[in-house]
Amino acid sequence: MQLPLREVPGPPSADGNPGPMQYTYVPFTTTDFFNWKTHTPLYFTNPAAVASMIESVMLTHNPTWADCQQLMLTMFTTEERARINSSARKILLAQAVADAKPHPEAWAEEHYPKTDPKWPYNTVEGVAHLQTYRTAVIMGVKAGRKKPTNMGKIADVVQEVKESPSAFLERLLDVYRMYSPIDPETTENQRLINSSFVGQSQRDIRNKIQRIDGFLGKGISELVEIANKVYHNRDLEEIKKQKGHTGVVGYMGNGGGRGGPDRGRARGRGARGRGRGAPREPLGPNQ
């Protein structure tokens, strides 16, 4: 991939020494935009990943104002771009007010223009303008993400029978990030995350943890450790049951138990005497 602005040596000076470094412009290709679009999740599903990609492009490839517009057209919907641009301008306006600029609104408009300002990229002033604009875009992408709130999606996340507690927790946290304004990583939300993790785990795990005093106030890693023990012990119990079942089958097959081939030998007169079904011996003349 070619960088839009690449540093190259400038023309040599009159005395033959190498000239100062300067930028040359090579625009992005359609392949570049296609690759970013293909390998990056949608903004509304994973805004953090998209923000990280945009930041990487801005800081690494030095795009111009026009390149930034093309990148945003590729990665965001019309409504998303409007939110991002609005957020970026608000951030610059707040910065101008904090810095006591004489005309903060005009300053914000100048540094985040709606049309191509054609800032010269080989001048100190032009480079400074481009850097401010790129930074504003990054901040706008981070601030402009809007999550579709749907708390019902969180309640739908239930641990599968064969799902490990760690995998279940990761799936639960992903849904929290995607469908709620709640940050599952912050300390103030830890009790809520603990409640969801325990309440939506499999019954044996849920029962085990709920018997622990103050489990809602414990660290989530501690709860996962307890859940893992129950999860792995469940497999051991299953193995024991299978072994026990195999032993019973073997015993029955060897003639043990009520259904074995020796059944009935200990009852009745059998071979020891005349049974009910045996033929009678003829009586003698004096009997």
C-alpha positions in Angstrom: 0.0 0.0 0.0 1.3 3.5 -0.9 1.1 6.2 1.8 -0.8 9.3 0.6 2.0 11.5 2.0 5.5 10.0 1.9 8.7 11.7 3.0 11.3 11.8 0.2 14.6 13.8 -0.1 14.1 17.2 -1.6 16.2 18.6 -4.5 19.9 19.1 -3.6 21.0 22.5 -2.6 23.3 24.7 -4.6 26.4 23.4 -2.9 25.4 19.8 -3.7 24.2 18.8 -0.3 21.0 16.7 0.0 17.9 18.9 0.2 15.5 18.8 3.2 13.0 16.0 3.4 9.6 16.9 1.9 6.3 15.1 1.3 5.1 13.7 -2.0 1.5 12.7 -2.5 0.4 9.2 -3.7 -3.4 8.7 -3.2 -4.9 5.6 -1.7 -6.1 2.9 -4.1 -9.6 1.3 -4.3 -7.9 -1.9 -3.1 -6.8 -0.1 0.1 -10.3 1.0 0.9 -11.7 -2.4 0.0 -9.3 -4.2 2.4 -10.2 -1.8 5.2 -13.9 -2.3 4.6 -13.6 -6.1 4.4 -11.4 -6.7 7.4 -13.0 -4.2 9.8 -16.3 -4.8 11.6 -19.3 -2.4 11.2 -19.1 0.7 13.3 -22.4 0.1 15.2 -21.4 -3.5 16.1 -17.8 -2.8 17.2 -17.1 0.9 17.4 -13.9 0.4 19.4 -12.3 -1.7 16.6 -13.3 0.8 13.9 -11.9 3.7 16.0 -8.6 1.8 16.4 -8.4 1.2 12.7 -9.1 4.9 11.9 -6.5 6.0 14.4 -3.9 3.7 12.9 -4.5 5.0 9.4 -4.4 8.6 10.5 -1.2 8.3 12.5 0.6 6.0 10.1 -0.4 7.1 6.6 -0.8 10.9 7.0 -3.9 11.2 4.8 -4.9 14.6 3.4 -8.4 16.2 4.0 -9.7 14.6 0.8 -8.3 11.2 1.7 -10.1 11.4 5.1 -13.4 12.1 3.4 -12.9 9.1 1.1 -12.0 6.9 4.1 -15.1 8.0 6.0 -17.4 7.5 3.0 -16.1 3.9 2.8 -16.3 3.1 6.5 -19.4 4.9 7.8 -23.0 5.5 6.9 -24.4 9.0 6.2 -25.9 9.1 9.7 -22.7 7.9 11.3 -20.6 10.5 9.4 -22.9 13.2 10.6 -22.5 12.1 14.2 -18.7 11.9 13.9 -18.4 15.3 12.3 -20.7 16.9 14.8 -18.7 15.3 17.7 -15.4 16.4 16.2 -16.5 20.0 15.9 -17.8 20.1 19.4 -14.5 18.8 20.7 -12.6 21.5 18.8 -15.0 24.2 20.0 -14.5 23.1 23.6 -10.7 23.2 23.0 -10.9 26.7 21.5 -13.0 27.9 24.5 -10.5 26.3 27.0 -7.6 27.9 25.2 -9.4 31.3 25.2 -9.4 31.7 21.4 -10.8 35.1 20.4 -13.4 33.5 18.1 -13.8 29.9 19.2 -16.5 29.0 16.7 -14.6 30.4 13.8 -11.4 28.6 15.0 -13.2 25.3 15.2 -14.7 25.8 11.7 -11.3 26.7 10.3 -9.7 23.6 11.7 -12.5 21.2 10.8 -13.8 22.6 7.5 -16.7 21.2 5.5 -14.9 21.7 2.1 -11.4 20.9 1.1 -9.1 23.7 2.4 -6.3 22.3 0.3 -3.8 22.7 3.1 -0.2 22.6 1.6 1.4 19.5 3.0 5.0 20.8 2.5 4.7 23.8 4.8 4.8 23.9 8.6 1.4 25.6 8.8 -0.2 23.1 6.4 1.2 20.1 8.3 -0.1 21.5 11.6 -3.6 22.0 10.1 -3.6 18.4 8.8 -2.5 17.0 12.1 -5.2 18.9 14.0 -7.8 17.7 11.5 -6.8 14.1 11.7 -6.7 14.2 15.5 -10.2 15.7 15.5 -11.5 12.9 13.2 -10.1 10.3 15.6 -11.7 11.9 18.6 -15.0 12.3 16.6 -15.0 8.6 15.8 -14.4 7.7 19.4 -17.1 10.1 20.7 -19.6 9.6 17.9 -20.4 5.9 18.4 -24.0 5.3 19.2 -24.9 1.9 20.6 -28.4 0.4 19.9 -29.6 -0.1 23.5 -31.4 -3.4 23.9 -31.1 -4.8 27.5 -33.2 -7.8 26.4 -30.2 -9.0 24.4 -28.2 -9.3 27.6 -30.9 -11.4 29.2 -30.9 -13.7 26.2 -27.2 -14.7 26.8 -27.4 -18.0 28.7 -24.5 -20.4 29.3 -24.6 -23.5 27.1 -24.2 -26.9 28.8 -20.8 -27.6 27.2 -19.7 -23.9 27.3 -16.8 -23.1 29.6 -17.4 -20.3 32.1 -14.6 -18.2 30.5 -16.1 -18.4 27.1 -19.6 -17.6 28.5 -18.3 -14.6 30.3 -16.6 -13.2 27.2 -19.8 -13.7 25.2 -21.7 -11.9 27.9 -19.3 -9.0 28.0 -19.4 -8.6 24.2 -23.2 -8.2 24.4 -23.0 -5.7 27.2 -20.6 -3.6 25.0 -22.7 -3.9 21.9 -26.2 -3.4 23.2 -25.9 -1.3 26.4 -24.4 2.0 27.6 -22.8 0.0 30.4 -19.0 -0.4 30.5 -18.4 -3.9 31.8 -14.8 -3.1 32.7 -15.5 -0.4 35.3 -15.5 -1.1 39.0 -18.9 0.6 39.6 -20.6 -1.9 37.2 -18.9 -5.0 38.6 -21.8 -6.1 40.8 -24.2 -5.9 37.8 -21.8 -8.0 35.7 -21.4 -10.5 38.6 -25.2 -10.8 38.9 -25.6 -11.4 35.2 -22.8 -14.0 35.1 -24.1 -16.0 38.0 -27.8 -15.7 37.2 -27.3 -16.8 33.6 -24.8 -19.6 34.2 -25.8 -23.3 34.3 -27.8 -24.3 37.3 -25.0 -26.3 39.1 -22.7 -23.3 38.8 -25.3 -20.8 39.8 -26.3 -22.8 42.9 -22.7 -23.2 44.0 -21.8 -19.5 43.7 -25.1 -18.3 45.2 -24.3 -20.2 48.4 -21.2 -18.0 48.9 -21.8 -15.0 51.1 -21.2 -11.7 49.4 -20.5 -13.2 46.0 -21.8 -10.1 44.2 -18.9 -8.1 45.7 -16.2 -10.5 44.6 -13.9 -10.0 41.6 -15.2 -11.6 38.4 -12.0 -13.6 38.1 -12.7 -15.2 41.4 -16.2 -16.2 40.4 -14.9 -17.6 37.1 -12.4 -19.7 39.0 -15.2 -21.1 41.2 -17.3 -21.7 38.1 -14.5 -23.5 36.4 -14.1 -26.0 39.3 -17.8 -26.9 39.1 -17.6 -27.1 35.3 -14.6 -29.5 35.4 -16.0 -31.6 38.3 -19.1 -32.1 36.3 -17.0 -34.0 33.7 -15.4 -36.1 36.5 -18.8 -37.1 37.9 -19.9 -38.1 34.4 -16.8 -40.3 34.0 -17.5 -41.9 37.4 -21.1 -42.6 36.4 -20.0 -44.2 33.2 -17.5 -46.4 35.0 -20.1 -47.5 37.5 -22.5 -48.3 34.8 -19.9 -50.4 33.0 -19.2 -52.4 36.2 -22.9 -53.2 36.8 -23.3 -54.3 33.2 -20.3 -56.6 33.6 -21.7 -58.1 36.8 -25.1 -58.8 35.3 -23.4 -60.4 32.2 -21.5 -62.8 34.5 -24.7 -64.2 36.0 -25.0 -61.8 38.9 -28.2 -60.1 40.0 -31.7 -61.2 39.6 -31.6 -61.7 35.9 -28.6 -64.0 35.7 -28.6 -67.6 34.3 -28.3 -69.0 37.8 -31.6 -67.6 38.8 -33.8 -70.2 40.5 -31.0 -72.7 41.4 -31.2 -71.8 45.0 -34.9 -72.2 45.1 -37.1 -75.3 45.1 -35.9 -78.9 45.4 -34.3 -78.9 42.0 -31.7 -81.6 41.7 -31.8 -82.3 45.5 -35.2 -83.9 45.4 -38.4 -84.5 43.6 -39.7 -81.2 42.3 -43.2 -80.4 41.5 -42.7 -81.0 37.9 -40.8 -84.3 38.2 -42.5 -87.6 37.2 -43.7 -89.7 40.2 -42.1 -93.1 40.9 -44.4 -96.1 40.7 -45.7 -97.3 44.1 -44.8 -100.6 45.4 -47.5 -103.3 46.1 -47.4 -102.5 49.9 -47.4 -98.7 49.5 
